[in-house]
Amino acid sequence: MACLSSAPDQCQKRSLLYNDVTPMACMMGAQPELAKWTETHPRYLVTGWKCQTLRPGEKDV
């Protein structure tokens, strides 16, 4: 979840999708990726994140 720094009540759900990554690898690798994302999106503040597997039929577009 990412919210505007200037308007914390204006949030958007964002996703980073990876193929063939274990939940443990996701948990360990997510924070550096989130840090990179916030560097390129300075108006946003990451307010929460979670790792989950794709559901059947779901795919990266």
HUKA-V521955 format. One record per residue. N is the residue number from 1. OMEGA is omega in whole degrees, -180 to 180 (999 if undefined). Layout:
n={N,N}
omega={OMEGA,OMEGA}
This chain:
n={1,2,3,4,5,6,7,8,9,10,11,12,13,14,15,16,17,18,19,20,21,22,23,24,25,26,27,28,29,30,31,32,33,34,35,36,37,38,39,40,41,42,43,44,45,46,47,48,49,50,51,52,53,54,55,56,57,58,59,60,61}
omega={179,-179,175,179,-178,180,-174,178,178,-174,178,175,180,180,168,-176,178,176,174,177,179,177,179,178,177,-179,-178,-176,-174,-175,176,178,177,178,177,-179,-179,176,-180,178,-172,179,-176,176,178,-177,178,177,176,176,176,178,177,176,178,179,180,179,176,178,999}
